[in-house]
Amino acid sequence: MTPRRVVQQPLGPRHLRALALIANGHTDASIGRQMGVSTHTASWYVKCILARLGAHDRAHAVALGIRHGYLRLDDIQPHPQLPDHQPAA
């Protein structure tokens, strides 16, 4: 088993907001619009999040965000084009 990575720098409020938007499938442009910043700034937030979490990509960042307590599954909204999966009874 590989050792767990420790987050080098904690995520600030802007990074946490961007991480939640990433988890919900937003592009850099959409993150910028939602946060009131440029696409370039949103891209910078994403790069910082990946670096701070030691993530390889956005999906890995979301998984690490959940693992480290930055995100909860409740923060992730179901995609509107995918069927809602209900647990088997």
KEDO-421934 format. One record per residue: residue in three letters; y, z, x of N, C-alpha, C in turn. Coordinates in nm, 3 decimals, always signed. Example, Ala and Ser with C-alpha at 12.3 -4.5 7.8 and 13.67 -1.06 7.14 Angstrom:
<atoms>
type:ALA; n_Y:-0.569; n_Z:+0.780; n_X:+1.319; ca_Y:-0.450; ca_Z:+0.780; ca_X:+1.230; c_Y:-0.330; c_Z:+0.780; c_X:+1.320
type:SER; n_Y:-0.225; n_Z:+0.708; n_X:+1.285; ca_Y:-0.106; ca_Z:+0.714; ca_X:+1.367; c_Y:+0.003; c_Z:+0.787; c_X:+1.290
</atoms>
This chain:
<atoms>
type:MET; n_Y:-0.118; n_Z:+0.000; n_X:+0.085; ca_Y:+0.000; ca_Z:+0.000; ca_X:+0.000; c_Y:+0.124; c_Z:+0.000; c_X:+0.089
type:THR; n_Y:+0.222; n_Z:-0.083; n_X:+0.053; ca_Y:+0.345; ca_Z:-0.089; ca_X:+0.131; c_Y:+0.435; c_Z:+0.028; c_X:+0.097
type:PRO; n_Y:+0.506; n_Z:+0.079; n_X:+0.196; ca_Y:+0.596; ca_Z:+0.191; ca_X:+0.168; c_Y:+0.709; c_Z:+0.150; c_X:+0.076
type:ARG; n_Y:+0.756; n_Z:+0.243; n_X:-0.003; ca_Y:+0.869; ca_Z:+0.217; ca_X:-0.093; c_Y:+0.996; c_Z:+0.204; c_X:-0.013
type:ARG; n_Y:+1.077; n_Z:+0.108; n_X:-0.054; ca_Y:+1.208; ca_Z:+0.092; ca_X:+0.009; c_Y:+1.304; c_Z:+0.193; c_X:-0.050
type:VAL; n_Y:+1.390; n_Z:+0.242; n_X:+0.034; ca_Y:+1.493; ca_Z:+0.332; ca_X:-0.013; c_Y:+1.623; c_Z:+0.254; c_X:-0.021
type:VAL; n_Y:+1.695; n_Z:+0.270; n_X:-0.129; ca_Y:+1.822; ca_Z:+0.200; ca_X:-0.146; c_Y:+1.917; c_Z:+0.249; c_X:-0.037
type:GLN; n_Y:+1.971; n_Z:+0.153; n_X:+0.040; ca_Y:+2.059; ca_Z:+0.186; ca_X:+0.150; c_Y:+2.193; c_Z:+0.241; c_X:+0.101
type:GLN; n_Y:+2.251; n_Z:+0.175; n_X:+0.002; ca_Y:+2.377; ca_Z:+0.219; ca_X:-0.056; c_Y:+2.359; c_Z:+0.222; c_X:-0.207
type:PRO; n_Y:+2.404; n_Z:+0.327; n_X:-0.271; ca_Y:+2.392; ca_Z:+0.330; ca_X:-0.417; c_Y:+2.478; c_Z:+0.221; c_X:-0.481
type:LEU; n_Y:+2.441; n_Z:+0.182; n_X:-0.601; ca_Y:+2.517; ca_Z:+0.082; ca_X:-0.674; c_Y:+2.631; c_Z:+0.148; c_X:-0.750
type:GLY; n_Y:+2.749; n_Z:+0.091; n_X:-0.739; ca_Y:+2.864; ca_Z:+0.142; ca_X:-0.813; c_Y:+2.865; c_Z:+0.088; c_X:-0.955
type:PRO; n_Y:+2.963; n_Z:+0.130; n_X:-1.034; ca_Y:+2.968; ca_Z:+0.091; ca_X:-1.175; c_Y:+2.971; c_Z:-0.060; c_X:-1.198
type:ARG; n_Y:+3.046; n_Z:-0.134; n_X:-1.117; ca_Y:+3.053; ca_Z:-0.280; ca_X:-1.134; c_Y:+2.918; c_Z:-0.344; c_X:-1.102
type:HIS; n_Y:+2.853; n_Z:-0.295; n_X:-0.998; ca_Y:+2.722; ca_Z:-0.348; ca_X:-0.962; c_Y:+2.618; c_Z:-0.314; c_X:-1.069
type:LEU; n_Y:+2.627; n_Z:-0.196; n_X:-1.126; ca_Y:+2.534; ca_Z:-0.158; ca_X:-1.232; c_Y:+2.550; c_Z:-0.247; c_X:-1.354
type:ARG; n_Y:+2.675; n_Z:-0.277; n_X:-1.388; ca_Y:+2.702; ca_Z:-0.366; ca_X:-1.502; c_Y:+2.646; c_Z:-0.505; c_X:-1.474
type:ALA; n_Y:+2.669; n_Z:-0.555; n_X:-1.352; ca_Y:+2.617; ca_Z:-0.686; ca_X:-1.314; c_Y:+2.464; c_Z:-0.686; c_X:-1.315
type:LEU; n_Y:+2.401; n_Z:-0.579; n_X:-1.269; ca_Y:+2.256; ca_Z:-0.570; ca_X:-1.269; c_Y:+2.201; c_Z:-0.574; c_X:-1.412
type:ALA; n_Y:+2.266; n_Z:-0.506; n_X:-1.503; ca_Y:+2.224; ca_Z:-0.510; ca_X:-1.644; c_Y:+2.237; c_Z:-0.652; c_X:-1.700
type:LEU; n_Y:+2.342; n_Z:-0.723; n_X:-1.662; ca_Y:+2.359; ca_Z:-0.860; ca_X:-1.707; c_Y:+2.253; c_Z:-0.952; c_X:-1.646
type:ILE; n_Y:+2.221; n_Z:-0.930; n_X:-1.518; ca_Y:+2.113; ca_Z:-1.005; ca_X:-1.453; c_Y:+1.983; c_Z:-0.983; c_X:-1.530
type:ALA; n_Y:+1.957; n_Z:-0.858; n_X:-1.564; ca_Y:+1.833; ca_Z:-0.824; ca_X:-1.635; c_Y:+1.823; c_Z:-0.894; c_X:-1.770
type:ASN; n_Y:+1.938; n_Z:-0.928; n_X:-1.825; ca_Y:+1.941; ca_Z:-0.996; ca_X:-1.954; c_Y:+1.956; c_Z:-1.147; c_X:-1.940
type:GLY; n_Y:+1.933; n_Z:-1.198; n_X:-1.817; ca_Y:+1.926; ca_Z:-1.342; ca_X:-1.796; c_Y:+2.056; c_Z:-1.415; c_X:-1.776
type:HIS; n_Y:+2.164; n_Z:-1.344; n_X:-1.751; ca_Y:+2.294; ca_Z:-1.410; ca_X:-1.734; c_Y:+2.305; c_Z:-1.478; c_X:-1.599
type:THR; n_Y:+2.372; n_Z:-1.592; n_X:-1.598; ca_Y:+2.404; ca_Z:-1.663; ca_X:-1.474; c_Y:+2.526; c_Z:-1.597; c_X:-1.409
type:ASP; n_Y:+2.555; n_Z:-1.640; n_X:-1.286; ca_Y:+2.675; ca_Z:-1.587; ca_X:-1.220; c_Y:+2.801; c_Z:-1.617; c_X:-1.301
type:ALA; n_Y:+2.808; n_Z:-1.739; n_X:-1.356; ca_Y:+2.925; ca_Z:-1.776; ca_X:-1.436; c_Y:+2.937; c_Z:-1.687; c_X:-1.560
type:SER; n_Y:+2.825; n_Z:-1.661; n_X:-1.625; ca_Y:+2.826; ca_Z:-1.576; ca_X:-1.744; c_Y:+2.859; c_Z:-1.431; c_X:-1.708
type:ILE; n_Y:+2.806; n_Z:-1.383; n_X:-1.596; ca_Y:+2.839; ca_Z:-1.248; ca_X:-1.550; c_Y:+2.989; c_Z:-1.239; c_X:-1.526
type:GLY; n_Y:+3.046; n_Z:-1.341; n_X:-1.462; ca_Y:+3.191; ca_Z:-1.343; ca_X:-1.438; c_Y:+3.270; c_Z:-1.335; c_X:-1.567
type:ARG; n_Y:+3.229; n_Z:-1.415; n_X:-1.666; ca_Y:+3.300; ca_Z:-1.413; ca_X:-1.795; c_Y:+3.288; c_Z:-1.276; c_X:-1.861
type:GLN; n_Y:+3.169; n_Z:-1.220; n_X:-1.862; ca_Y:+3.145; ca_Z:-1.090; ca_X:-1.927; c_Y:+3.224; c_Z:-0.977; c_X:-1.860
type:MET; n_Y:+3.240; n_Z:-0.988; n_X:-1.727; ca_Y:+3.306; ca_Z:-0.882; ca_X:-1.652; c_Y:+3.454; c_Z:-0.910; c_X:-1.626
type:GLY; n_Y:+3.501; n_Z:-1.027; n_X:-1.665; ca_Y:+3.641; ca_Z:-1.061; ca_X:-1.644; c_Y:+3.676; c_Z:-1.089; c_X:-1.499
type:VAL; n_Y:+3.581; n_Z:-1.146; n_X:-1.425; ca_Y:+3.604; ca_Z:-1.181; ca_X:-1.285; c_Y:+3.563; c_Z:-1.327; c_X:-1.266
type:SER; n_Y:+3.595; n_Z:-1.382; n_X:-1.150; ca_Y:+3.558; ca_Z:-1.520; ca_X:-1.121; c_Y:+3.408; c_Z:-1.532; c_X:-1.097
type:THR; n_Y:+3.357; n_Z:-1.655; n_X:-1.107; ca_Y:+3.217; ca_Z:-1.680; ca_X:-1.076; c_Y:+3.188; c_Z:-1.643; c_X:-0.931
type:HIS; n_Y:+3.282; n_Z:-1.670; n_X:-0.842; ca_Y:+3.266; ca_Z:-1.636; ca_X:-0.701; c_Y:+3.247; c_Z:-1.485; c_X:-0.684
type:THR; n_Y:+3.329; n_Z:-1.406; n_X:-0.753; ca_Y:+3.317; ca_Z:-1.260; ca_X:-0.744; c_Y:+3.185; c_Z:-1.214; c_X:-0.803
type:ALA; n_Y:+3.144; n_Z:-1.272; n_X:-0.914; ca_Y:+3.016; ca_Z:-1.237; ca_X:-0.975; c_Y:+2.902; c_Z:-1.269; c_X:-0.878
type:SER; n_Y:+2.909; n_Z:-1.384; n_X:-0.811; ca_Y:+2.808; ca_Z:-1.419; ca_X:-0.712; c_Y:+2.804; c_Z:-1.317; c_X:-0.599
type:TRP; n_Y:+2.921; n_Z:-1.270; n_X:-0.559; ca_Y:+2.929; ca_Z:-1.168; ca_X:-0.455; c_Y:+2.862; c_Z:-1.038; c_X:-0.502
type:TYR; n_Y:+2.886; n_Z:-0.998; n_X:-0.626; ca_Y:+2.820; ca_Z:-0.879; ca_X:-0.680; c_Y:+2.668; c_Z:-0.895; c_X:-0.674
type:VAL; n_Y:+2.619; n_Z:-1.013; n_X:-0.714; ca_Y:+2.475; ca_Z:-1.037; ca_X:-0.715; c_Y:+2.420; c_Z:-1.028; c_X:-0.572
type:LYS; n_Y:+2.488; n_Z:-1.089; n_X:-0.476; ca_Y:+2.443; ca_Z:-1.082; ca_X:-0.337; c_Y:+2.441; c_Z:-0.938; c_X:-0.286
type:CYS; n_Y:+2.542; n_Z:-0.861; n_X:-0.323; ca_Y:+2.548; ca_Z:-0.721; ca_X:-0.281; c_Y:+2.433; c_Z:-0.641; c_X:-0.343
type:ILE; n_Y:+2.405; n_Z:-0.667; n_X:-0.470; ca_Y:+2.296; ca_Z:-0.597; ca_X:-0.539; c_Y:+2.164; c_Z:-0.628; c_X:-0.470
type:LEU; n_Y:+2.138; n_Z:-0.756; n_X:-0.442; ca_Y:+2.014; ca_Z:-0.794; ca_X:-0.376; c_Y:+2.002; c_Z:-0.725; c_X:-0.240
type:ALA; n_Y:+2.111; n_Z:-0.724; n_X:-0.164; ca_Y:+2.109; ca_Z:-0.662; ca_X:-0.032; c_Y:+2.089; c_Z:-0.511; c_X:-0.041
type:ARG; n_Y:+2.162; n_Z:-0.446; n_X:-0.131; ca_Y:+2.153; ca_Z:-0.301; ca_X:-0.142; c_Y:+2.016; c_Z:-0.254; c_X:-0.190
type:LEU; n_Y:+1.953; n_Z:-0.333; n_X:-0.275; ca_Y:+1.821; ca_Z:-0.296; ca_X:-0.325; c_Y:+1.708; c_Z:-0.348; c_X:-0.235
type:GLY; n_Y:+1.741; n_Z:-0.439; n_X:-0.144; ca_Y:+1.638; ca_Z:-0.500; ca_X:-0.061; c_Y:+1.552; c_Z:-0.596; c_X:-0.141
type:ALA; n_Y:+1.613; n_Z:-0.661; n_X:-0.240; ca_Y:+1.541; ca_Z:-0.749; ca_X:-0.331; c_Y:+1.539; c_Z:-0.892; c_X:-0.277
type:HIS; n_Y:+1.431; n_Z:-0.964; n_X:-0.309; ca_Y:+1.416; ca_Z:-1.104; ca_X:-0.267; c_Y:+1.486; c_Z:-1.199; c_X:-0.361
type:ASP; n_Y:+1.496; n_Z:-1.161; n_X:-0.488; ca_Y:+1.556; ca_Z:-1.248; ca_X:-0.588; c_Y:+1.598; c_Z:-1.161; c_X:-0.707
type:ARG; n_Y:+1.651; n_Z:-1.224; n_X:-0.811; ca_Y:+1.701; ca_Z:-1.151; ca_X:-0.927; c_Y:+1.593; c_Z:-1.072; c_X:-0.998
type:ALA; n_Y:+1.476; n_Z:-1.133; n_X:-1.017; ca_Y:+1.367; ca_Z:-1.064; ca_X:-1.086; c_Y:+1.325; c_Z:-0.940; c_X:-1.007
type:HIS; n_Y:+1.318; n_Z:-0.953; n_X:-0.875; ca_Y:+1.283; ca_Z:-0.839; ca_X:-0.790; c_Y:+1.392; c_Z:-0.732; c_X:-0.800
type:ALA; n_Y:+1.518; n_Z:-0.773; n_X:-0.807; ca_Y:+1.627; ca_Z:-0.676; ca_X:-0.822; c_Y:+1.614; c_Z:-0.598; c_X:-0.952
type:VAL; n_Y:+1.577; n_Z:-0.666; n_X:-1.059; ca_Y:+1.559; ca_Z:-0.598; ca_X:-1.188; c_Y:+1.443; c_Z:-0.499; c_X:-1.178
type:ALA; n_Y:+1.332; n_Z:-0.541; n_X:-1.118; ca_Y:+1.218; ca_Z:-0.451; ca_X:-1.103; c_Y:+1.255; c_Z:-0.329; c_X:-1.020
type:LEU; n_Y:+1.326; n_Z:-0.351; n_X:-0.911; ca_Y:+1.368; ca_Z:-0.238; ca_X:-0.827; c_Y:+1.472; c_Z:-0.152; c_X:-0.898
type:GLY; n_Y:+1.558; n_Z:-0.217; n_X:-0.977; ca_Y:+1.657; ca_Z:-0.142; ca_X:-1.054; c_Y:+1.590; c_Z:-0.047; c_X:-1.152
type:ILE; n_Y:+1.482; n_Z:-0.092; n_X:-1.214; ca_Y:+1.405; ca_Z:-0.004; ca_X:-1.305; c_Y:+1.337; c_Z:+0.106; c_X:-1.225
type:ARG; n_Y:+1.274; n_Z:+0.068; n_X:-1.115; ca_Y:+1.201; ca_Z:+0.165; ca_X:-1.032; c_Y:+1.293; c_Z:+0.277; c_X:-0.981
type:HIS; n_Y:+1.415; n_Z:+0.241; n_X:-0.944; ca_Y:+1.508; ca_Z:+0.339; ca_X:-0.887; c_Y:+1.596; c_Z:+0.407; c_X:-0.991
type:GLY; n_Y:+1.574; n_Z:+0.375; n_X:-1.119; ca_Y:+1.648; ca_Z:+0.443; ca_X:-1.225; c_Y:+1.784; c_Z:+0.385; c_X:-1.257
type:TYR; n_Y:+1.816; n_Z:+0.269; n_X:-1.204; ca_Y:+1.943; ca_Z:+0.205; ca_X:-1.236; c_Y:+1.940; c_Z:+0.135; c_X:-1.371
type:LEU; n_Y:+1.821; n_Z:+0.094; n_X:-1.413; ca_Y:+1.802; ca_Z:+0.027; ca_X:-1.541; c_Y:+1.691; c_Z:+0.095; c_X:-1.617
type:ARG; n_Y:+1.699; n_Z:+0.086; n_X:-1.750; ca_Y:+1.589; ca_Z:+0.129; ca_X:-1.836; c_Y:+1.544; c_Z:+0.005; c_X:-1.912
type:LEU; n_Y:+1.421; n_Z:+0.006; n_X:-1.956; ca_Y:+1.374; ca_Z:-0.108; ca_X:-2.034; c_Y:+1.460; c_Z:-0.128; c_X:-2.159
type:ASP; n_Y:+1.517; n_Z:-0.020; n_X:-2.212; ca_Y:+1.605; ca_Z:-0.031; ca_X:-2.328; c_Y:+1.732; c_Z:-0.110; c_X:-2.299
type:ASP; n_Y:+1.768; n_Z:-0.122; n_X:-2.171; ca_Y:+1.888; ca_Z:-0.197; ca_X:-2.132; c_Y:+1.866; c_Z:-0.347; c_X:-2.140
type:ILE; n_Y:+1.740; n_Z:-0.388; n_X:-2.149; ca_Y:+1.706; ca_Z:-0.530; ca_X:-2.146; c_Y:+1.681; c_Z:-0.576; c_X:-2.289
type:GLN; n_Y:+1.763; n_Z:-0.669; n_X:-2.333; ca_Y:+1.754; ca_Z:-0.720; ca_X:-2.470; c_Y:+1.651; c_Z:-0.832; c_X:-2.476
type:PRO; n_Y:+1.577; n_Z:-0.842; n_X:-2.586; ca_Y:+1.485; ca_Z:-0.955; ca_X:-2.598; c_Y:+1.562; c_Z:-1.086; c_X:-2.603
type:HIS; n_Y:+1.506; n_Z:-1.187; n_X:-2.542; ca_Y:+1.569; ca_Z:-1.318; ca_X:-2.540; c_Y:+1.568; c_Z:-1.375; c_X:-2.681
type:PRO; n_Y:+1.681; n_Z:-1.429; n_X:-2.729; ca_Y:+1.688; ca_Z:-1.475; ca_X:-2.868; c_Y:+1.595; c_Z:-1.592; c_X:-2.899
type:GLN; n_Y:+1.555; n_Z:-1.668; n_X:-2.798; ca_Y:+1.468; ca_Z:-1.783; ca_X:-2.823; c_Y:+1.320; c_Z:-1.751; c_X:-2.809
type:LEU; n_Y:+1.288; n_Z:-1.628; n_X:-2.770; ca_Y:+1.149; ca_Z:-1.590; ca_X:-2.756; c_Y:+1.109; c_Z:-1.502; c_X:-2.873
type:PRO; n_Y:+0.985; n_Z:-1.514; n_X:-2.918; ca_Y:+0.942; ca_Z:-1.429; ca_X:-3.030; c_Y:+0.939; c_Z:-1.283; c_X:-2.986
type:ASP; n_Y:+0.974; n_Z:-1.197; n_X:-3.079; ca_Y:+0.968; ca_Z:-1.054; ca_X:-3.053; c_Y:+0.822; c_Z:-1.012; c_X:-3.053
type:HIS; n_Y:+0.778; n_Z:-0.955; n_X:-2.944; ca_Y:+0.639; ca_Z:-0.910; ca_X:-2.937; c_Y:+0.631; c_Z:-0.766; c_X:-2.982
type:GLN; n_Y:+0.547; n_Z:-0.743; n_X:-3.076; ca_Y:+0.525; ca_Z:-0.606; ca_X:-3.127; c_Y:+0.394; c_Z:-0.555; c_X:-3.068
type:PRO; n_Y:+0.388; n_Z:-0.428; n_X:-3.030; ca_Y:+0.263; ca_Z:-0.375; ca_X:-2.977; c_Y:+0.154; c_Z:-0.382; c_X:-3.083
type:ALA; n_Y:+0.033; n_Z:-0.404; n_X:-3.037; ca_Y:-0.082; ca_Z:-0.409; ca_X:-3.129; c_Y:-0.105; c_Z:-0.273; c_X:-3.193
type:ALA; n_Y:-0.137; n_Z:-0.275; n_X:-3.320; ca_Y:-0.159; ca_Z:-0.149; ca_X:-3.392; c_Y:-0.295; c_Z:-0.093; c_X:-3.364
</atoms>
